[in-house]
């Protein structure tokens, strides 16, 4: 027969300990969603408010999208977003071709972080995030680059540096960055196309 004390202790050990979330934990969890929603609303407002000026963007064409993507992503840690321009350009040109050209420019612009990582200069202020990104890149490689490139977030700069530190071949870095950045750019160009048509 089981000892009632032992059985009770074993049952207590089997029960998971649930830590209630604090308001600060909820705020941290919701912050990315709030930022993404705010950015989306800002893009919609800017596109509808500056419709005439956006029509003039046709003159820049796909090459303009490439250049803006390149310049907007050539900075390390201090992003210069090209999302609004991508959405606006998608409103007046083919959004898929806009996404492909902007994605190519953004991928080439990200070479600055990659080269910093190859040179051994870890320009990462938040070592915890760097360690987390490195852990996942050690396990999943370029899939992490693709995933981080497909959504607007500041972690891609850290991933670019980490790719350089890990000596991921440059063609793999560029291909995965271009694929992810193209997915993101097509989504924003498609949103611009939808709201301006």
Number of C-alpha atoms within 10 A of each C-alpha: 3 6 7 9 9 10 11 11 10 11 10 11 10 9 8 7 8 6 6 7 8 8 9 9 11 10 11 10 11 11 12 12 11 12 11 14 12 12 14 16 12 13 21 18 11 15 22 15 11 11 14 10 11 20 15 12 19 16 11 12 17 22 14 20 27 25 18 23 30 23 18 20 24 22 16 22 16 11 14 14 14 19 21 19 22 30 30 31 32 32 27 22 19 16 26 17 18 29 29 22 27 34 29 24 26 29 27 21 23 27 24 18 28 26 19 19 23 18 12 13 13 17 16 16 10 9 12 10 14 19 13 13 22 21 13 15 19 14 11 11 18 21 15 22 31 22 16 24 29 23 17 14 12 14 16 24 28 29 28 30 29 29 29 25 20 17 14 17 10 14 9 14 24 23 17 23 30 26 20 22 30 27 21 23 34 25 20 26 29 24 20 26 19 13 15 18 7
